[in-house]
Amino acid sequence: MIASNTVFPVIENVRLLDEALEALREAQRIRSSLTGARKGVDGAREALDIMVTRVEASLARIETLIASA
């Protein structure tokens, strides 16, 4: 028969291992969320840069039209 003082530390170690593995899974979920957020911000930055370029081109055309009037 296995002594109870041998079994309980093993059970406690398994419980701690499960907790550690769950924490690592949660960290991976958070990391994935942060990656998604970063990609969203990068996409928004790119869209904004394109918009600014279009506005600058429109303003340049307006200046040309005013100068030639």
Residue pairs with C-beta under 8 A, 6 or more apart in sequence:
none
